[in-house]
């Protein structure tokens, strides 16, 4: 009997792998770094921000060059209306390449699938599948091209880091120059994918055994009873679902990580960790800040990290 792998243990390891580096991480920020207003920065410097919701009006005004478009808005619109990013970036010559490639690959894929349905030959099905894969890659490439070539006066754009990680896991971390995180996230996603495939394989295996054992006239005489097969079928189905959650969580977390730490790239860094203690006089003007009812003497403690 094949030993069950407790997928929930892998999920615990996933959470620990994401939390422990944060506990051990060391960051030094100046005090005024946390007083920045990113919404105002987005308005004045053209940065993208999660506070800006997608609007079709803003999208079409952006690609018609009537206003400056946020990278997220242009990307989301172009996911529906292919080529919008290239229009916004004024890369008009790329539009025939994109649309021609999509028409050729998708059209050939449909034609080969029809031929497969008529003849039943596997080669037509395989060719059709590869054509559809090619169309998907061209679509993905058009989105990636639009993000890479998005014009911006800001050197480090948080929206670009976020979309990089959405399109290519780990690329946002590379954009943020946090290369050490890439093996961590790829290990988490690869481990999740491995156990997803393994648990799914075992689920279908015991599902087949259970179906054969409960079907009259199937001739099944294996060593695994119907009740045992049912038990393991449900167990592996649950573990498969856990693996899907772990894979989705690791993918989403690396996108969130790229977004959050891309904003921190703008913080002023200070390598000094200091604790300053000094006497101070509490006056009526400062009493409220110190939760004091009146004047007096006290100590002021300042922590710089």
N, C-alpha and C positions, 0 to 999 in steps of 0.2 A: 504494500500500500504506500502510495507516494505521500511523503510528509507535507503537511500543510504549512504554508508560510504565513505568519500573522502579519497581514498588510498594515494593520494599525500601528505596529512597531515601526514600520518605515515612515508612517505619517508623523509619529512622535520624533523620529530622527530628523525628518524634514523641518519641523518646527524648531527643534533644538539647533539645527544647522543654521537657521536664519536668525535666531535670537542670540546665540553665543557670540558671533562676531560683533553684534551690536553692543553687547555688554563689555567686551574686551576692547572695543574701538576707542581711540583717543582723539578728541577734537577740541580745538581751541578757537574760540570766536571772540571778537571784540564786542563790547556791550552794545554798540549801536547797530550791530549786524541784525539784531532781532527786532529793530524798529522800522525795517524797510517795509514799504507797502508795495506788494507786487501788482496789485490792480492798477495803481497809478503808474508803475513802471511799464506795464503792458500798454497803457494808453499813450505814454510819452515816448517810449523807445521801440514800440512795435513788437514787444515780446508777446508770446502766447501765454494764456493763463487758463486754468480750469474753471475760473469764474465766468468765462465768456461762453455762452451757449451757442450751439450751431444755429445759423439762420440762413435759409435759402436766399433771402434778400441780400444779406451780406456777402454770400458766396457769389452770386451773379454780379453784384456790383464790383466784387474783387476781380473776377476774371475779365470783366469789361474795363478794368483799370480806372474805375471811378473812385476807388478808395483802396487803402492799404489793407490787404487781407491777412488775417491771422493764419499761421501755418496749420493749425488744427482745423480751422474752418475750410481752408482750401483743400486739405487732405480729405476731410469727410465728404465734401461735395464731389471731389474727383473719384471717390470710391463708388459713387453712383453714376456720375457723368464723366466717363473716362476721357482723359486728356485735358481736364480743367487745370491741373497743375502746370502742364506745359504751356497752356495759354497764359496763365498768370505769370509764369517765368519768362514769357516771350520766346519760348523755344518752339516756334510754330512748325519748323521743319521736322520735328519729331512726330507730329500728329499722323502724317501718312504712314510712317514706319509702324506706329502702334496699331492704327486701325487696319492697315494692310496685313500685319502679322496676325492680328486677332481674326480677321476674316478668313485668311488662308488656313490657319490651324483649326479654328472652330468649324469652318465649312468642310474641310477635309475629314474632320472627326465625325461629323454628322453623316457624310457620304459613306465613310467606311462602316459606320454602325448600321446604316441601312443595308449595305452590301452583306454584312455579317448576318443580319436577320434573314436575308433572302437565301444565302448560301450555307450558313452555319459554319463557315471556315474560321478557325481560331485566329489566323493571321490578320484577318480584317478587324476582329475585335481588339487584338493587341495594338494594331496601328491606330485604331480609333482612340484607344485609351491614351496612347502617347501624344496624339494630336491635341486632345483635351488638356493633357498635362502641359504641353507647350503653350496653349492659350492661357492657362493659368499663370505660367511663368512670365508671359508677356504682360499680363495685367499687373502682376506683382512688380515687375520691373518698371512699369510706368509710374506706380505709386512711389517706389524707392527713388526713381529719378527725380520726381517732383520734390521729395523731401530734401535730397542732397543739394539740388540746385535752387532751393527756395532763397530768394534774395533777402538779406537782413543786414542791418548795420551793427547788430549785436554780435559780438564774437562767439559767445556761448549761449545757445538758444535752448531753454528747457523743453519747449515743444518738440524740437528736433530730436533731443535725446529720448523722449518718450516714444515718438514714432519709430525711431531706429530700433528700439527694443521690441516694439510691437511687430515690426516687419522681420527683424533678424534678432532672435534672443541673444543677449549679451552685447549687441552692438552699441546700445545706449551706455552700458558700463564702459566700453572702450572709448566712447565719445567723451565720457566724464573722466577719463584717465584712471579708472578704478579697475585695472586689468585683473587684479587678484580675485575679483568677484566672479569673473566669467567661468573658471573651472567649477566653482561652487554651484552656480545655477545650472550649468550643463550637467553636472553630476546628479543633481536633484531631478532634473527632467529626464535624463537617461535612465536613472534608477526607476522612476515612476513608469516610464514607457516599457522598461524591461518587465516589471511585475505586472503591468497591464496586459502585455502579450502572454506572459506565463499563466496568469490567472484566467484570462479569457480562453486560452487553449484548454486548460483543465476543466473549465466550466462546460465547454462544448463536449469534451470527452465524457464527462459523467452524465451530461444531458442525453447523449446518444445511448450510453449504457442503460440509463433509466428508461428511455423510450423503448429500447429493444427488450428489456426485462419485463416491461408491462404490456407489450404487444403480443397478442396471441398469434401463434404460428411463425414468430420470428426465428425460432430455433436457437435462441440465446441460451447458453449454458456456462457463462463465465463465472468466475469466483466471486464477483461483486453482486450482492443482492440488490433488489430494487430499492429497498429502504435505505441501504448504505449509499447507493448511487444518488438518491434524492438528497440525502444529507450533504454529501460532498458537492453536489451540484449547487445547492443553495449557498454553501460556504464560499465556494470559489466565485460565485456571482457577486456576493457581498464584497469579497476582496477585490474583484475587478472594479466594482464601483468605487471603492476606496482609492484604487490606483488612478482612476480617472480624476477624482477630486485632487489627489496629490499632484498629478501632472498639470491640471488647470491652475492650481494654486501656485506652483513654482513658476509657471509662465507669467501669471498675473503679477506675482511679487517682484519679478525682475523688471517688469514695466514700471511698477510703482517705485521701485528702488531707483531706477534711472531718472524718473521725474523728480523725486524728492531731492536726491543728491545733486541733480543738475542745478537746482536753485542754490544749494550750498556752495557751489563753485564761486558765487559772487560774494560770499562772506569774506570779510577781511580776517586773515588768519594771524594768530599770535602764538608763538611757541612758548611764551612765558606763562607759567601757572603760579599766581601770586595770591597771598592772603594778606590784606592790609588792615591792621587794627589801629585805631587812633581815637583819642578822646574828642568829644564833641559837646557842644552846648545846645540844649533843646530850647528854642525860643518860641514865643507864640506863633511865629510865622511857620515854623517847622514842626510844631507839636502834632498837627494832624497826621503828617507823614509817619511819625513815630508812634502813633496811637497813644499819645500822651495827652493828659488833660491840661497841663500847664508847662511852665519852664522848669529846667533842671539840667543836671549834668549826666552824661552817659558815654557809651563807647560806640563807635561806628566800625562796622566790619565790612570790608569790601573784598569780594572774590573775583579775580580776573582769570578766565580760562579760555 
